[in-house]
Amino acid sequence: MARAKCVVVASLVAICSAAIPRGMAFPAESPYFPETGRGAVHQRALDLTSGGVVLMVTLQPGYEDLSLLADLRLVRGVRTVVVYFTNGDATPSDRGTPAPVFTAAMRKEESVRAITLLDGTPYYLNIPDPGIVPSREILNLIWNPDTAVARIERVLRHFRPDAVIVGGDSRGDTVQSARQRVLAEYTLRAVRVAGDPAARPDTVKPGAWKVPRVFVESAWDSGRKVTKFDAAHPVWKKSIRSIGQEAAGSYQS
């Protein structure tokens, strides 16, 4: 019995460590999600009519689609979870940070600010960022597919999303880089495993969850420049795009 309790506690510690980076100060309450007033009533009405959860898997902090996340939460009342596959430690920093570990810590803190502004939940898988890699074979050697799939599967079972979005790669000229294609493969594998009750027979981890829909970003959507993201929010009188850009301002690295 004592051993079982230790296993449960260890599992909860692992989940909390991935969701909340250690030593990180929490940002102030988002001005778009107050506890009282017209804005609070409007948002709670949206939440009651939706009840959905969308989970976005992105390669690293700063690569998430913040306008889309703002639209999902503020317009559709959907709960959002952003899963960061790596911490972006190998991507050069505009601040000239001396070591990758400091860059990773800085980008984690920036992403917490950005996602908290949009009332989302950030989650970190802490997979190594290999930088520029010439082939998927080398990526698989660095990332270890079994470890990556297991971590994504645990997130799917824990948050139980109604849809999963695999974001694109903002590092180069193409959205579907080798990194993004491998990430999409891992995510699809994790979706299959998470939906199989026989895949994880133990009772410590959450039960199976079949994700209804998976979307993989395949190209930059130029149509977003003139579509619904430019409509003003009925309460805040700002466009969804401008709120997304405000969240993007959290990134300085």
N, C-alpha and C positions, 0 to 999 in steps of 0.2 A: 504493500500500500504506500509506504514511504517513497519507494522508488518511482511509483506512478506519479505521485505528487511532484517529485523532482523533475520528471519528464515534462509535465504540464507547465511548470514554472519556467523551465528552460525554453519551451516553445513560445511562451508569451513574451519572454525577454527578447528572443530573436525577432519576433514580429515588431515589437516596440522599437528596437534598435534600428531596424530597417526603415521604419516609418518616420522616426524623429532623430535626426543627427544629434549626437551627444554635444553638450556644451553650447547649444545654439539658443540664442534669445528668441522668444516668440514675438512676431510682429504685433502691432496694435490691431484692434478690431477693424475689419474692413469697413469703410464708409458706405459701401453698397449693401451691407447686410446688417443693419442695426437691429437692436432688440425690440425697439418700440417705434411707433410712428407709421406713416403711410407706406414707407418703403418696406417695413417689416411685414405689414398686412399683405401687401402685394406679393412679396416673395413667398410667404407661407401659403397663400392661395395657390401659387404656381406649384409649390412642393406637394400640396395635397392632390392636385390633378395629375401630377406626373408619377412620382415615386420611383422613377427609373435610375439606373446607375450606368454611367459610361466610363470605361477604363481606357486611358490613352497610354500606350507604351511608346516611349521615345528614347532615342539613343543616348541623350545626355541633357543636362540642364541648358536651357536656351533654345532647344530644338522643338519644344512643344508649340502647338498652334493655339496661342493665347486668345485670339479673336473667336475661334471656334469654342474654346472652353468658356469664354464669357457668354457666348450665345446659348450654349447648352444650359448654363446655370441661371443666367439672369432672364432669359426669354422663355426657356422651356421647362425650367424647374428641375432639371436633371442633376443628380449628385455626380460629381466628377472625381476621379482618382487619376493621378498622373504618376506613372511608373517610370523611373529613370534607370535605364539599363546600365549605363556607366555614369561616372561623375564628371566626365569631360576633362580629366586631369592631363591628357596628352594634347589637347587643343590649346594652341598658344593663347596666352592671356594679354588683353590690351593693357593691363596694369603692369606687365613685366614681372609677374610673380616668380620668385627665384626657384621654386621647387614644385613639381606636380602635385604633391600632397597638399600644399597650401592653395593651389588653384582649385583642387577638388573641394576643399573645405569652403572656399569662398563661393564657388558656384552652387553648392548645396544651400548655403545661407541665402543667396540671391533667389534661388528657386522657391524656397519656403516663403519668402516675401511675395513673390509673384503669384504663387498659387493660393496663398492665404487671402490676397486681395480679391481673388475670384471665388473664395469660399470652397476651394478644392482641397483634396488630400494628397500631399506628396509622399511618394514611397520610393526607396532607393534599394536597388539590387546589388550595388557595389561590385559590379563586374569590372575587371581591368579595362582601361581605355588603351588600345594598342597604337593609337595614332593612325598614320596612313599605312595600310596593309595592301599588298598587291593582289592577293587572291583570297577566296573564301576558304581554301584548304588551310592556309596559315591562320586565318581567323578562328577556325574550328580548333586548331591546336592551342591557341591562346585562350579562347573563351571556355573551352570544355563544354560541349553541348549538353551533357547529362546534368551538370551543375546549373547551367543557365535555364534549361527547361524546367528543372525541379523548382527553382526559385520563382519563375513566372507562374507555374502551376499553383504554388502555394498562395500567391496573390489572388489568382482567379477564384480559388476555393474560399478564400477569406472574404473578399469584397463582393463576390457573386454578381458580376456585371451583366447587364442586359445587352451590351454591345462592347466590343473591343476595337480600338483604332490603333493601328501601327503607323506611327509618324514617319516622315521622310528624313533624309540626311541633308542637313543644311551646310555641311562642311564643303561640299564641292558644287559642281555645276549641275549635277543630276540628282534627283530625289532618290532614285533606286540605285544607290551605290552598292558595292559588295557588302558593306556593313549592314545596310538597311535590308537587303535581301536575306541575309543570314538571320537577322533579328526577326523578320517576318516568318521564316521557317521555324525558328525556335518557338515563337508565339503560337503558331498553328499547331505544332506538336504539343505544346502545353495545354492548349484548348482541348485537344483530343484526350489527353491523359486526365485532365480535370473532370471531364464528363464521364469517365469510366469508373463506376463504383468499385470494381475489382482491382483498380490500379493502386489504391492506397487502403488496404484492409484495416489498418490500425484505427483506433477510436480517438487518438489524441488530436489528430488533425481534422479540420472541417470536412464534411461529407462532399460527395461529388457534386459538380455544378456544370451543366451544359450551357455554354455561351450561345445564345440564339444567333448572333450576327458578329462577323469579323470584317473589318474594313482595312485595307492596306493602301496607304497613299502611294500613288503611282506617277503623279506629275504635279507640278505647281498649278494650282487652280487660278488662272488669271481672272476668271469671272468674279472672284471674291472682291475685286477692286470696286465693283459697281453693284453689288448685290445687297442682300439683307443686312450685312454687317454695318452698313452705313445708316440704317434706320435708327432714329432716336429712341432711347428707352423711355417708356411712358412716365416713369417717376423721376429718373435722374437727368432726363433731357440731354443725354450724351449718346453718341453712337456707340454701338457695341465695339466697333473697330477702335474707337478712341479709348475705350476702357481697356481693351486688350493691349493697346500701345502703352497705356499707363502702367499696366502690369509688366510689360517688357522693359520699362524704365528701371525696374529693380535690378536688371543685369548691367553691371559695369565692367565685367571681366571679359 
